[in-house]
């Protein structure tokens, strides 16, 4: 069975993330450019009909082709991009943000990519990342007091985000105040703020916002102390909270109670 026939057979199977892995492996085996383009076109309508909850993560080599300035139309078949421990320049982030082939992506995770404020500004300007519900920007090397981060929270990029991770960025009290002003903070269900220099003063800024949908809050590795823990306990607006991580915050037994 040649690869194109194999691909046709795969596309008839029930959708799953495991099947997606087999499909993209098969695509990678098609070397002729015309055959490859035809295969992508065949896959596109079938994969768009899959339930959106089935993750179709972009293989790293596909993303690297895009960052190298090469054509990567196969990225239109994906809905999740995860990059880790790859230092991204402003130009790299701009290539990602401006790729119409990534318009179906709903989960974008950039972990320890150190794209700094310039990269964050490029991300905020994306005309295509408008379906994101999951956004993880761990260790991006930015704060939330810059014009770039302000642009991000005013952009269409975060309009649908429900799962937001900003771990290991220099937020502090000014950053939490800006986050609290975000007009869609009330829709967030998961908020990751581990190691973001949050103290009880910054936490006080955050809890003034509408957190009625928040189910998970990660504050590990900060310095909220007993005062912050007591503040959380008194906040009526956290009625939906199911999980709270406070490790490394110097919270004594009194604060936990």
C-alpha positions in Angstrom: 0.0 0.0 0.0 1.5 3.4 -1.0 1.4 6.3 1.4 -1.5 8.1 -0.3 -3.7 5.0 -0.1 -2.6 4.4 3.5 -3.6 8.0 4.3 -7.1 7.5 2.7 -7.6 4.4 4.8 -6.6 6.3 8.0 -9.0 9.1 7.3 -11.9 6.6 7.4 -11.0 5.5 11.0 -12.7 7.0 14.1 -11.1 10.3 15.2 -8.6 10.2 18.0 -5.3 11.8 19.0 -3.6 8.5 18.4 -4.9 8.4 14.9 -3.7 12.0 14.4 -0.2 10.9 15.3 -0.4 8.2 12.6 -1.7 10.6 10.0 1.0 13.2 10.5 3.7 10.5 10.5 2.3 9.3 7.2 2.3 12.8 5.8 5.9 13.2 6.8 6.7 10.2 4.6 5.3 11.8 1.4 8.3 13.5 -0.2 7.0 14.7 -3.6 5.8 18.3 -3.2 2.7 17.8 -5.4 1.7 14.6 -3.8 2.2 16.2 -0.4 0.0 19.2 -1.2 -2.7 16.9 -2.5 -2.5 14.8 0.7 -2.9 17.9 2.8 -5.9 19.0 0.8 -7.5 15.6 1.3 -6.9 15.6 5.0 -8.2 19.2 5.6 -12.0 18.7 5.4 -11.9 15.4 7.2 -9.9 16.8 10.2 -12.0 19.9 10.4 -15.0 17.7 10.9 -13.4 16.0 14.0 -14.6 17.1 17.4 -12.6 20.2 18.4 -11.6 18.6 21.7 -9.4 16.0 19.9 -5.9 17.5 20.1 -4.0 17.6 16.9 -0.6 18.8 18.0 1.7 20.3 15.4 4.9 18.2 15.2 7.9 20.3 16.1 9.6 19.8 12.7 6.5 21.4 11.0 6.7 24.4 13.2 10.5 24.6 12.7 9.9 24.7 8.9 7.6 27.7 9.4 10.2 29.4 11.6 12.9 28.7 8.9 10.8 30.6 6.4 9.6 27.5 4.5 6.1 26.8 3.4 4.3 24.6 5.9 0.7 24.3 4.7 0.3 21.1 6.8 0.0 23.3 9.8 -3.6 24.1 8.8 -4.4 20.5 9.9 -3.4 21.2 13.5 -5.2 22.8 16.5 -2.4 22.7 19.1 1.1 24.2 19.1 3.5 23.4 21.9 7.1 24.7 21.9 9.4 24.2 24.8 13.0 25.3 25.6 13.4 27.0 22.2 14.4 30.6 22.4 12.1 32.5 20.1 13.1 35.9 18.6 10.6 38.6 17.9 10.7 37.5 14.2 9.9 33.9 15.2 6.9 34.9 17.1 5.8 37.2 14.3 6.0 34.2 11.9 3.8 32.2 14.2 1.4 35.0 14.8 1.0 35.9 11.1 0.6 32.3 9.7 -3.0 31.8 8.4 -2.2 28.1 8.5 -2.5 28.3 12.3 -5.9 29.9 12.3 -7.5 26.7 13.7 -5.3 26.5 16.8 -7.1 26.7 20.1 -4.2 25.7 22.3 -0.9 27.6 22.2 1.8 26.7 24.7 5.2 28.5 24.6 7.2 27.2 27.6 10.6 28.6 28.4 10.8 30.3 25.0 12.1 33.7 26.3 10.5 35.8 23.6 10.5 38.9 25.9 8.3 42.0 25.5 9.0 42.3 21.8 7.7 38.8 21.1 4.7 39.4 23.3 3.8 42.5 21.3 4.1 40.4 18.0 1.8 37.8 19.5 -0.8 40.4 20.5 -0.9 41.7 16.9 -1.8 38.3 15.5 -4.8 38.4 13.1 -5.2 34.6 13.2 -4.9 33.4 16.8 -8.6 34.3 17.5 -9.8 30.8 18.5 -7.5 30.3 21.5 -9.1 28.9 24.6 -5.8 27.7 26.1 -2.8 30.0 26.3 0.4 29.1 28.2 3.3 31.5 28.3 5.6 30.0 30.9 8.9 31.7 31.4 8.5 34.1 28.5 10.8 36.7 30.2 8.2 39.4 30.2 6.3 41.4 32.9 2.7 42.5 32.8 3.5 46.2 33.1 4.7 46.8 29.5 2.8 48.3 26.6 3.2 44.8 24.9 1.3 43.0 27.6 -1.3 45.7 27.7 -1.8 45.2 24.0 -2.1 41.5 24.5 -5.0 41.9 27.0 -6.8 44.3 24.7 -6.4 42.0 21.6 -8.6 39.4 20.0 -6.0 36.8 20.8 -7.2 36.4 24.4 -10.9 37.0 23.8 -11.8 33.3 24.2 -9.1 32.2 26.6 -10.3 30.2 29.5 -7.1 28.5 30.5 -4.3 31.0 31.1 -0.8 30.2 32.4 1.7 32.9 33.0 4.1 31.0 35.3 7.6 32.3 36.0 7.2 35.8 34.6 7.9 39.0 36.5 4.3 40.1 37.2 4.3 41.4 40.8 1.6 43.8 42.1 1.5 46.0 38.9 1.1 42.9 36.8 -1.8 41.5 38.9 -3.5 44.9 38.8 -3.3 44.9 35.0 -4.6 41.3 34.9 -7.5 42.3 37.1 -8.5 45.0 34.6 -8.6 42.5 31.7 -12.2 42.5 30.5 -12.4 38.7 30.1 -10.9 37.7 33.4 -14.4 36.6 34.5 -14.4 33.8 31.9 -11.1 32.2 33.1 -11.4 28.7 34.6 -7.7 28.0 35.2 -5.1 30.6 36.1 -1.4 29.8 36.5 0.6 32.4 38.4 3.4 30.2 39.9 6.6 32.1 40.6 5.3 35.5 39.5 6.4 37.6 42.5 2.9 37.8 43.9 2.5 39.1 47.5 -0.6 39.8 49.5 -0.8 43.3 48.0 -0.8 42.0 44.5 -3.3 39.3 45.4 -5.6 42.0 46.8 -5.6 43.6 43.4 -6.5 40.3 41.6 -9.4 39.4 43.8 -11.1 42.7 43.2 -11.9 41.3 39.7 -14.7 39.0 38.8 -13.3 35.5 39.3 -16.7 33.7 39.5 -15.8 31.1 36.9 -12.3 30.3 38.3 -11.9 26.6 39.2 -8.1 26.3 39.5 -5.6 28.8 40.9 -1.9 28.1 41.0 0.1 30.5 43.3 3.0 28.1 44.1 6.3 29.8 44.7 5.1 33.3 45.6 5.0 35.2 48.9 1.4 35.8 49.8 2.0 34.7 53.4 -0.8 34.3 56.0 -2.3 37.6 55.0 -2.8 36.4 51.4 -4.2 33.1 52.4 -6.7 34.7 54.8 -7.7 37.1 52.0 -8.4 34.2 49.7 -10.5 32.5 52.4 -12.6 35.7 52.8 -13.1 36.3 49.0 -16.7 35.4 48.3 -16.1 35.7 44.5 -14.1 32.4 44.5 -17.2 30.3 44.9 -16.3 28.1 41.9 -12.8 27.3 43.1 -12.0 23.6 43.2 -8.2 23.7 43.4 -5.7 26.0 45.0 -1.9 25.6 45.1 -0.1 27.6 47.7 3.3 25.7 48.1 6.3 27.8 49.0 4.3 30.9 50.1 5.3 30.8 53.8 1.8 30.2 54.8 1.6 29.0 58.5 -1.2 26.9 60.0 -3.1 30.0 60.9 -3.2 31.1 57.3 -4.3 27.6 56.1 -7.2 27.6 58.5 
